[in-house]
Amino acid sequence: MGSVGDCFDNAMAESFFATLECELLDRTHFHDHHQARRAIFEPPRVSRGGSIIRSQSMPV
């Protein structure tokens, strides 16, 4: 960790949230808060063949 005001203090957290915003939030329109929470916090289900199984509540 750096000192106060060091730009590298929270670089990992900022990178994570920038990726989350770019990959999920900017590409998806959520109808309500609950749908957004499920898309972020519920892991995707994976079939035996390795493909992701999407529910109707989770947009593409």
BAMARLO-659467 format. One line per 8 residues: number of its first residue (from 1); their letters; for each residue x negated, y, z of C-alpha. Coordinates in nm, 2 decimals. Layout:
<atoms>
NUM = A = X/Y/Z ~ ...
</atoms>
This chain:
<atoms>
1 = MGSVGDCF = 0.00/0.00/0.00 ~ -0.11/0.35/-0.06 ~ -0.08/0.67/0.13 ~ 0.22/0.90/0.14 ~ 0.30/1.03/-0.21 ~ 0.10/0.76/-0.38 ~ 0.27/0.67/-0.71 ~ 0.19/0.30/-0.67
9 = DNAMAESF = 0.38/0.26/-0.34 ~ 0.70/0.13/-0.50 ~ 0.59/0.05/-0.85 ~ 0.72/-0.31/-0.83 ~ 1.07/-0.20/-0.71 ~ 1.10/0.07/-0.97 ~ 0.99/-0.18/-1.24 ~ 1.26/-0.43/-1.12
17 = FATLECEL = 1.54/-0.18/-1.12 ~ 1.43/-0.03/-1.46 ~ 1.45/-0.38/-1.61 ~ 1.78/-0.45/-1.45 ~ 1.92/-0.13/-1.58 ~ 1.78/-0.18/-1.93 ~ 1.87/-0.55/-1.97 ~ 2.21/-0.57/-1.80
25 = LDRTHFHD = 2.37/-0.24/-1.69 ~ 2.31/-0.05/-2.02 ~ 2.43/-0.33/-2.24 ~ 2.75/-0.43/-2.04 ~ 3.07/-0.25/-1.96 ~ 3.22/-0.37/-1.63 ~ 3.58/-0.33/-1.55 ~ 3.54/-0.31/-1.18
33 = HHQARRAI = 3.28/-0.32/-0.90 ~ 3.34/-0.69/-0.83 ~ 3.26/-0.79/-1.18 ~ 2.93/-0.59/-1.18 ~ 2.83/-0.74/-0.84 ~ 2.89/-1.10/-0.98 ~ 2.68/-1.03/-1.29 ~ 2.39/-0.91/-1.08
41 = FEPPRVSR = 2.39/-1.14/-0.78 ~ 2.53/-1.47/-0.91 ~ 2.26/-1.68/-1.09 ~ 2.37/-1.81/-1.43 ~ 2.48/-2.17/-1.45 ~ 2.26/-2.38/-1.68 ~ 2.37/-2.69/-1.87 ~ 2.16/-3.01/-1.89
49 = GGSIIRSQ = 2.04/-2.90/-2.24 ~ 1.90/-2.58/-2.09 ~ 2.16/-2.34/-2.24 ~ 2.33/-2.08/-2.02 ~ 2.70/-2.14/-1.95 ~ 2.88/-1.81/-1.93 ~ 3.21/-1.77/-1.76 ~ 3.47/-1.54/-1.90
57 = SMPV = 3.41/-1.29/-1.62 ~ 3.04/-1.26/-1.72 ~ 3.00/-1.07/-2.05 ~ 2.75/-1.16/-2.31
</atoms>
